[in-house]
Amino acid sequence: MSEEQKPVFFIEKIYVKDLSLEVPHAPHIFLERDAPNVHVELKTQHTCVEEGLYDVSLTVTVTAKVKEKVMFIVEVEQAGIFRIRHVLEAEMASVLGVGCANILFPYVRETVSDAVTRGGFPTVMLNPVNFDALYQQQQQKTDADSGSTIH
């Protein structure tokens, strides 16, 4: 393999693209003593900025409720600009959806924790995520959906 054809992967920039914290029932929600039920949603997406340059984002939405009252909602879109070249087309989706997401996750975890703490709540520490397993599930779902026939 020539030097020009070796795979290239560089992180150009890691940044917060969007950040929001909502505390709809403040100040009364701070008087609640019950432990909240915390729900976490993850979403990844990417766009090609130019040849070999990709903007990849990992969006995490954390919703905490006590009974039916929303304690807080925090949404963070953590993004990165990645220079990726000489990767097989068949492997590119995995590099973007798994490799880049694994790089972004520690940053989004810290941003979520910081936003929740600054909102006056106990720290929320996101559990590790197996992006490879999530990617495989998404691929299986896509394959199953594309295999269905509509009459």
Protein Blocks (a to p, Z undefined) as FASTA:
>chain_A
ZZklpccdddfbdcdfbdcdddfkbcklmmpcbdcddddddddddddfbghiacdddddd
ddddehjbcfbdcddddddddddehiafklmmmmmmmmmmmmmmmmmmmmmmmmmmmnop
acdddddddfklmmmmmmmmmmmmmmpccZZ
